[in-house]
Amino acid sequence: MADAMEIVINSQSITDALQKYCSEFQTNISELKPLQFKAVQTLLSKKDCICALPTGYGKSLIYEILPFIVPKCIVIVIVPLNAIIEQQILKLYGQSFSMSMSKDTVDLSITKYFFFHPETVLISLEVNKLFRSVKFQDYNKFLVIDEAHCVIEWGGEFRKDFKRIYQLKSLVSCPILALSATITKAGQTEIAKCLHLTNYEVVSASPAKDNMKMVVMNRPSPNSKGNTSFTPYDYIFVPVLQQLKSEIDNFEITIVYCKTINWIGYGYELAKQILGDEFHSGKPSEKTARVMMYHSSMEGSDGKLKKHIVETLQTERSTIRLIIASVALGMGADLRHVKRVIHAGPPTSLETYIQEIGRAGRSHDDALAILFFNKSDIASAHMTREMKDYCVNSTICRRSLVNQYFGFETQEVKQFSICCDLCNNELGIEYDFSKLSAN
C-alpha cells in the first residue's frame, strides 16, 4: 500500500474528497468532524485504528471516504448483521458488493466497498481466490471491522469466527479500522488483542450523546398486592398509547424496548384496542399501521417487513409512530427521526442500553431516553452489576455514570444544565405514572 503513504491529508484534500463523495452519493457533508479526520489520518499513516465514537457520529464515513482520498482503493468491511449490509449496499449502490446480497461477478474496476460476514470471508474459497489474485493485490486496501464489540461479545460460543478475524491479515495486509459505539477502555485493549493489533491508535469520545436526556423511573412490581403480570407493562403502554391516540401523526417517533416477544405482542394488541380506527393511517394493511412490532422471528427469514420498517423510519414524515421492539432493533439501524426510546425494563448490560438509546437523536435534535425498572428487574441474575447500579443510582449524574464506566473522567466531559432527571428533577416528571404502585 505504498501509494497511501504519498497522500497528503489537509483541509483542501479533504474538501476535494468530500465534494467527490457528496456528488457520487447525492448527499451534503461540508467537512469531516475532528475525530473522523483523526481516524482517517491514522489509517493513512499505515497505523491501525480502534474508533469508539457515539451512535450517529458518522463512523461509516471514515471508511466510505477513503476511496476518494486514496487512488485505486478497496475497502473490505466485516459486518455482523444483514440489516447493516443492506443499509450500506443501498447507500453505496453501484460501488459496493456483498456475497449475501448478490451472486454477480465482482468488477474491481467499479467496486470500492466489499461487505462480508466473518463466517463468509473466512471460509469462502471464492473470497480466498479473490483476495489472492494478482489484480486484487495491486489495490490499496483497508480492512474495517464494523460493530467491533462483537469480537469480544459474540466471539465465544455464539459466533466463534469473530475471534478468528485476525486470520485475514495473512490474506489482506493493510491498515485495520475497528468501529464501535460501545467499547470500554478495557474492551479496546481486548479488541486489539483479539485482532492482533500492535501499532494502533485509539480515537474515542463519550458514548453519552450531548443531545440525549436520560431519565430513570420506577415501574410497578407484578408481585405487589393487587398487581398482576400485566401491571408493569400496562403502567408504561397505556399512557404512551393514549398520548399517541391524542397526537396521532404529531406523536414523536418512539421505540419501546421489551425483553420478550410475548410482551411485544401484548403491547401491539393493546395498541389496536386503544387506538381503534386510528391504528392505521389509511386503508388497513401491515404497511399503514402506526404501531409496528420488530423482533427476530417476526417473519421468518424473509425480512421484507423489517426492511419496510427501517426504510420508513428513515423518512422525515414516517407513518410509523411507535415501534415495540426487541434487542433485534439495535446495532447499525440508522433511524434518523426517532426522538424517544423507552425501555419497559432494563437490558442486560450498559453497553446494550447505550446501543439501544442510540437509535434516538441521530438527527442531532434533542432526544429522550426513559428507563423503567422495578425490584424484580434488579434481582435478575442476567443483568450486569453496572446496569443495576445505573438503575438504582440516585445521586450521580446519569451521563457522568455512563462516562465513568466507559473510561471518560468527569473533567473530560462537558457539564450539562439539563442532562438527566438527577441534574433536573423536573425532567421526565410526565413519565412518573404514579397512579399505580411502583414497589
Protein Blocks (a to p, Z undefined) as FASTA:
>chain_A
ZZmmmpccdfklmmmmmmmmmmmnopadfbdcfklmmmmmmmmnopacdddddehilpmm
mmmmmmmmmghiadddddfbfklmmmmmmmnmmmgccfkloccdcdfklmmbdcddfklm
mmmmklmmmmmpmklmmpccddddehkllmmmmmmmmmmmlmmmmmmmmmmgcddddddf
bdcfklmmmmmmmnopabdcdddddfbdfklccdddddddfkbghiafklmmmmmmmmmm
mmmmmnmmmpccdddddfbfklmmmmmmmmmmmnmmmmpgbdcdfklcfbdcddfklnoj
nommmmmmmmmmmpmklfbfbdcddfklmghiacfkbcbdcdfbdcfbfklmmmmmmmgo
klopacdddddddfklmmpmkbcfklmmmmmpckbcfklmmmmmnopafklpccdfblbf
klpmkgoklmmcfkbccZZ
